Amino acid sequence: NRARNQPVDEEKGGMMTVFADNLPRNTTSAWVWKIFGNEGRVVDVYVLRKVRHRNPLMFTFVRFADRRDAVKAIQNLDGWVVWGCRLQVSEERYRRDGSPKTENGEQG
């Protein structure tokens, strides 16, 4: 949680959001901050529940202050098994309005 009130250093790799799917149903935002924070400076965490499933799983968006830390998180946490759930971690592919991102991260 130490990163919440710290300014973002724009001169590094720039901010990047990571999407993580298939999280255990008891996932909390504090847990996500801790696990993803081990990979670099987390700026924001948003945890959601998949309600369509009989045994709901969680997914999350994690914004990193530095793109390099986000890439490291993807490399280190994708496929990691937590409480019987294999995490699927990747770069966020869509903006909040549902439109796809282009290669440079801009709205397409």
Contacts in CASP RR format, 6 or more apart in sequence:
PFRMAT RR
TARGET T0000
AUTHOR 0000-0000-0000
METHOD contacts of the structure
MODEL  1
NRARNQPVDEEKGGMMTVFADNLPRNTTSAWVWKIFGNEGRVVDVYVLRK
VRHRNPLMFTFVRFADRRDAVKAIQNLDGWVVWGCRLQVSEERYRRDGSP
KTENGEQG
1 30 0 8 1.000
1 33 0 8 1.000
3 37 0 8 1.000
3 41 0 8 1.000
3 42 0 8 1.000
3 43 0 8 1.000
3 65 0 8 1.000
4 43 0 8 1.000
6 41 0 8 1.000
6 65 0 8 1.000
8 14 0 8 1.000
8 15 0 8 1.000
8 43 0 8 1.000
8 65 0 8 1.000
9 65 0 8 1.000
9 66 0 8 1.000
12 65 0 8 1.000
12 66 0 8 1.000
12 67 0 8 1.000
12 68 0 8 1.000
13 66 0 8 1.000
13 67 0 8 1.000
13 68 0 8 1.000
14 65 0 8 1.000
14 66 0 8 1.000
14 67 0 8 1.000
15 43 0 8 1.000
15 63 0 8 1.000
15 64 0 8 1.000
15 65 0 8 1.000
15 66 0 8 1.000
15 67 0 8 1.000
16 63 0 8 1.000
16 64 0 8 1.000
16 66 0 8 1.000
16 67 0 8 1.000
16 70 0 8 1.000
16 71 0 8 1.000
16 91 0 8 1.000
16 92 0 8 1.000
17 61 0 8 1.000
17 62 0 8 1.000
17 63 0 8 1.000
17 64 0 8 1.000
17 70 0 8 1.000
17 91 0 8 1.000
17 92 0 8 1.000
18 36 0 8 1.000
18 61 0 8 1.000
18 62 0 8 1.000
18 63 0 8 1.000
18 64 0 8 1.000
18 70 0 8 1.000
18 73 0 8 1.000
18 74 0 8 1.000
18 89 0 8 1.000
18 90 0 8 1.000
18 91 0 8 1.000
18 92 0 8 1.000
19 59 0 8 1.000
19 60 0 8 1.000
19 61 0 8 1.000
19 89 0 8 1.000
19 90 0 8 1.000
19 91 0 8 1.000
19 92 0 8 1.000
19 93 0 8 1.000
20 32 0 8 1.000
20 36 0 8 1.000
20 59 0 8 1.000
20 60 0 8 1.000
20 61 0 8 1.000
20 62 0 8 1.000
20 77 0 8 1.000
20 87 0 8 1.000
20 88 0 8 1.000
20 89 0 8 1.000
21 57 0 8 1.000
21 59 0 8 1.000
21 87 0 8 1.000
21 88 0 8 1.000
21 89 0 8 1.000
22 57 0 8 1.000
22 59 0 8 1.000
22 85 0 8 1.000
22 86 0 8 1.000
22 87 0 8 1.000
22 88 0 8 1.000
23 32 0 8 1.000
23 47 0 8 1.000
23 57 0 8 1.000
23 58 0 8 1.000
23 59 0 8 1.000
23 60 0 8 1.000
23 82 0 8 1.000
23 85 0 8 1.000
23 87 0 8 1.000
24 57 0 8 1.000
24 58 0 8 1.000
24 82 0 8 1.000
24 83 0 8 1.000
24 84 0 8 1.000
24 85 0 8 1.000
25 49 0 8 1.000
25 55 0 8 1.000
25 56 0 8 1.000
25 57 0 8 1.000
25 58 0 8 1.000
26 83 0 8 1.000
27 47 0 8 1.000
27 58 0 8 1.000
27 60 0 8 1.000
28 47 0 8 1.000
29 45 0 8 1.000
29 46 0 8 1.000
29 47 0 8 1.000
29 60 0 8 1.000
32 45 0 8 1.000
32 47 0 8 1.000
32 60 0 8 1.000
32 62 0 8 1.000
33 42 0 8 1.000
33 45 0 8 1.000
35 77 0 8 1.000
36 42 0 8 1.000
36 45 0 8 1.000
36 62 0 8 1.000
36 64 0 8 1.000
36 73 0 8 1.000
36 77 0 8 1.000
37 73 0 8 1.000
39 64 0 8 1.000
39 69 0 8 1.000
39 70 0 8 1.000
39 72 0 8 1.000
39 73 0 8 1.000
39 76 0 8 1.000
39 77 0 8 1.000
40 64 0 8 1.000
40 65 0 8 1.000
40 66 0 8 1.000
40 69 0 8 1.000
40 72 0 8 1.000
40 73 0 8 1.000
41 64 0 8 1.000
41 65 0 8 1.000
41 66 0 8 1.000
41 69 0 8 1.000
42 62 0 8 1.000
42 63 0 8 1.000
42 64 0 8 1.000
42 65 0 8 1.000
43 63 0 8 1.000
43 64 0 8 1.000
43 65 0 8 1.000
44 61 0 8 1.000
44 62 0 8 1.000
44 63 0 8 1.000
45 60 0 8 1.000
45 61 0 8 1.000
45 62 0 8 1.000
45 63 0 8 1.000
46 60 0 8 1.000
46 61 0 8 1.000
47 58 0 8 1.000
47 59 0 8 1.000
47 60 0 8 1.000
48 58 0 8 1.000
48 59 0 8 1.000
48 60 0 8 1.000
49 56 0 8 1.000
49 57 0 8 1.000
49 58 0 8 1.000
50 56 0 8 1.000
50 57 0 8 1.000
50 58 0 8 1.000
50 59 0 8 1.000
57 85 0 8 1.000
61 92 0 8 1.000
62 70 0 8 1.000
62 73 0 8 1.000
64 70 0 8 1.000
64 73 0 8 1.000
70 91 0 8 1.000
73 89 0 8 1.000
74 89 0 8 1.000
74 90 0 8 1.000
74 91 0 8 1.000
77 87 0 8 1.000
77 89 0 8 1.000
78 87 0 8 1.000
78 88 0 8 1.000
78 89 0 8 1.000
78 90 0 8 1.000
79 86 0 8 1.000
79 87 0 8 1.000
79 88 0 8 1.000
79 89 0 8 1.000
80 86 0 8 1.000
80 87 0 8 1.000
80 89 0 8 1.000
81 87 0 8 1.000
92 101 0 8 1.000
93 100 0 8 1.000
93 101 0 8 1.000
94 100 0 8 1.000
94 101 0 8 1.000
95 101 0 8 1.000
95 107 0 8 1.000
97 107 0 8 1.000
99 107 0 8 1.000
99 108 0 8 1.000
100 108 0 8 1.000
101 107 0 8 1.000
101 108 0 8 1.000
102 108 0 8 1.000
END
